[in-house]
Amino acid sequence: MRVSAEDFQVEEVLGHDADGTGEHALLWVEKRGANTDWVARELAKFAGVPPLAVGFAGMKDRHAVTRQTFSVQLAGKPDPDWSAFPHAEVKVLAATRHSRKLKRGALRGNRFVLVLREAAGDRAATEAVLAQVAARGVPNYFGEQRFGREGGNVAQARAMFGGRRVDRDKRSMLLSAARSHIFNNVLAARVERNAWDTPLQGEIWSLAGSRSWFGPEPFTPELAERLARADIHPSGPLWGQGEPPSEDDVGELERQVAAHDSDLVAGLVAARMDQERRPLRLLPKDLRWHWLADDALELSFELPAGAYATVVVRELATIV
């Protein structure tokens, strides 16, 4: 992956259009080899506004070609000449007006076009796995990006819970890493049971396309039908205060797994994080593949917000 930036392309899907009026400029921006936070700061500098006047919905990979939306609050000021933005690796492709600042997480998902080079193994087996992924989905792990360089964010979270002081932005990142670590371990235990896309007793259900969940309740034919059409998914814990809502087999498994990281659990509780849920199953939308050469495979698909393209690709990693 990522032999060149063009091999990893991401396009943000906001799920709503600009309303055409207001004091915010809504910018459609393409960047190469640039960090989202850095682009936001440079846009603020170029427009002559404070950094807090710039909003964006999601962080995008640095080592990639990405297209995403930024908002810039101009507060009565005219738009600058966005075509004169002074960084060759960043282009403002379009600008319109909008009434509100973009908030983190306010996106539907992302479209990916990835090229995997130096591919080895059996082509028929690869395509069989891809067909299974399209039909069944993949375990919805948090990707390695969530855990920092060499996975160090979890160790830093432990140090923070032990008393080390960190700034506000880093604190939020480390809290997320701690929750993600516990979630991934619960999901791995469900994968071992081949129960990441099928229910266990005491299941909590995530509603597709939202952060809502419900349960536990008896597994009825109606729930089975909703599971089959991907309206609901089995879920795992994003740990916080109080007991997780799961019961019976699911509740026992989640508590046993979390007990192995009791320091992270205690730190998340002390930080007053709420108990939340995340789907265990990830279904790529409109998954397609195309062989550019015998050793170069192009994949395209769309994922919901918060999902990682790398966890789709990892399903191909063991084919020989």
N, C-alpha and C positions, 0 to 999 in steps of 0.2 A: 504494500500500500504506500501511496504518497511518494512514488519515484519523482514526480514533479507535482507542483501545486494543482495543475490541471487534472491530475488523476483523482482528486478528491474535491468534488463540486457540491456545494450546498446552497439551496435556495429556500429562504424562509417563506412560510405560508401563514400570513397573519389571520386570515379568515374574515377580514372586514376591509372595506375601502376607506380612503380619506373622504371626509364630508365636504371638502372644498372651501371651507371658510374657517376663520379662527386665527389665533396668533402664533400657532405652531406650524413650522415648515415640516412636512413629512417627506423624508428623503429616501429614495431607493438607491442603495449604495452597493457597489461591487468592490471587494478588496482582495488582494493577493498577499499572503505572507504578513498579514497585519492583525494585531490583537484588537478585539472589539472595544475594550476600554480605551485604548490608545486612540482609535478612530474617533470615539465620542469626545475625548479631550481636544483633539485637533479640530473637529467640527466646531466646538465651542469657541476655540481661539480664533478660528477663521471668521465666525459670525460676530465676534466681539461680545459674547455672553458668558456667564459663569458656567462651569461644568455641570452644575445641577440643572441647568436649563435644557440639557440634552437627555433624551430618553431612548431606550431600545428595549425590545421584548426578550431577546435571548442572546447569550454569548455564542459566538461562532468560532469554529476551528481557525487557528492561526495559519497552520501549514496546509492551506487549501485556497481554492477560489470560492468565495462566498458572496451571496447577495442577500441583503437584509435591509430592514427599514429602521431609520433613526428619526426622532422628532427633535426639532430645535425651536425653543420658545423665543420668539423675536420681540414680543411685547411692544407692538407699534412700530417696530423697525421694518424697513423694506428688506426683501430677500437680497442677500449678496449674490454675486455672480458665481453660482456653485460650480460652473465649468472651469473656474480659475482656481479651484481647490489645489493647493500646491504640493501634492504628494502623488507621484506617478503610480504607486501601488493601490491607490484609492480613487474611484471614479463615482461621482454623483450622476446616476443614470436618469433620474427623474425627480421632480420636486412639485409638490402641491401643498395646499393648506389644509389644516385640520384643527379641530377645536380642543383637543386634549393631548396631553403628554402621553407617550407610550410608556406602559408600565411593564416591569419584568414579568414574564410568564404569560403576557397577553398575546399569545399566538396559538394557531391551531396545530402547527407542526412544521416539518422541514422535508423538502425533496432532495434526494441525493442521486448523484451520478458518480460512481466509483469505478476505477480501472485497477484490477489486480494483475500485476505483471510477474513474470517468471513463474507462472502457474504450472505446477506439475501434478501428475496423477491422472486418474481415469476420467475422461470427459463425461461419459455416460453416468458414472457414479456422481459426479458433481451436479449434473443436471437433475438427477433423481433427488438429491438432497435439496436443491433449490425448489423443485416442485413440492417437496414435503414442507419446506419452509413457507411457501406461498399458501399452502392449504392449512397447515397446523400452527404456523407461527414459530417463535423461539422463546426461550426463557428470557424474561425482561430484566436482565441484570443491569445494574449501574455500570457504565463503562469505566475503563481505567483512568479516563480524564478526571473523574470525580475524586480520585484519591491522590492526585498530585504526582510529582516526580518520584519515581520508584516507590509509589504507594505510601509516601511519607506522611500524608495528611492524617491518617489514623493515629500514628505515633504522636503527632503534634496535638491531636485532640486529647489523647491520654495525658500529655504533659499539661495542656490547658486545664483539664479537669483536676489535675494534681496541684494547681496553683499558679502555673506560668501565666503571665499577663500577655494578652494579644489585643490588637486593635479591633474595632468593631467589624470591619469588613472581613478580616481573617477569621474572627470568631464565628461568623455566620457560615463561612466555608468549612470550618472544622466541625461544626455541629452537623452540617449536611453529610460530611464524610463519615462521621460516627454512625449516623442513622443508616446510611447507605451500606456500610460494612455489615451491620446486623441484618439488614434486609437481604443482602446477597448471600449471607450464610444460611438464612431461612430458606431462600429460594434453592440453594444448592442441596439442602436436605430434602426439599420437595422433588427436585430433579432425580435424586437417588431413588426415590420411591415411585418415579414416573407419574407424579401427581402434581405437576406444575400447571397443567391445563385441564385437569379434571378435579372434582371436589373431594375433600375428605370430610369426615364428620366434624361439624362445628365451623363450617366454612363461613368466611366473610366475603361478600361479593362486591367488586368494584364495578361501577357503571361506566361503560365505554364512553370516552370523550369528556369525562368530568372527574372531579375529585370526590364525588359522592360514593357512599358504600352503604350496604345494608346486610342484615343477618346477625347471628346465625338463624337458620330456619330449615325445616325439612327440605330435602332435595326432591322437588316435584317434577312431573313431566313438563310443566311450564318453564321451570328454571332450566331444565335440560335443553329445551328448545331455544331459550334465550342464550345459553352458553354456546350452542351449535352455530347460531348466527352472529356470534361475537357482540351481542348487546351487553353481556356481563362477562367478567373474568374472575377466577380465583385471585385472592389478594394476599399480600404479606404486610408485615408491620413496618411503619416508620415510627420508631420508638419515641415515647414521651411519657408524660405524667399518667399515673393510673395504670390499671391492668388493660392489656389489649382486649378487644371485644370478642375475640375468637374463643371457642369452647371445645371440649372433647378432644379429638385427635389433633386438630389444628392448634388449639390452645396449648396442649401439652408440648407439641413439637416446638412452637414458637418460644415458649418459656424455657425449654431445655436449651435451645440454641442460644438464646439471649444470655442465659446464665454463664456461658463461657466468656462473655464480655461484660461481666457485672460492673466493672469500672466505667465502661461507656454508658451502660444503662443508668447508673447512678448519676453520671454527669449530665445526661440528657434530662433526667427528672429534675435535677437541681437547676438546670437552665430553663425549666418550665416549658419545655417543648410539649406540644399536644400529641396525643396518639392519632396517627393518620394511617392511611392505607395506600398501597401502590399495587397495580395489577401484576400478577406473576407471569402473564402471557402477553407477548408482543406480536402483533400481526402486521407485517409490512403491507402497505397498500400498493397495489399495481406493481408488484415485483416483476421485473423483466430482466433478461440477460442476453448477452450477445458476445460471441467470440470475435475479438478484433484480430487475433492471430492464434496460433496453436497454444501459445503461452500467455495470452492476454485476454482476460475476461472483464467485460463491462457489465456492471449491475446498475439498475435504476429502481428506486422505490421511494415511497413517502412514509414517514414515521410521525406519530403524534408527538407533541411537545414533551420533553423530558426523557425521550427514548434515544438510544445510542446506535448509530450505524455499525459500530465495531462489533456489537453483540450479534448482529445479523451475519457479518462476515466470518466471525469465529466458528460458525457452524460448518464452514468449508475447510477449516484448518487441518483436520485430521484425515482428509481423504487422500489416499495414496493409490 
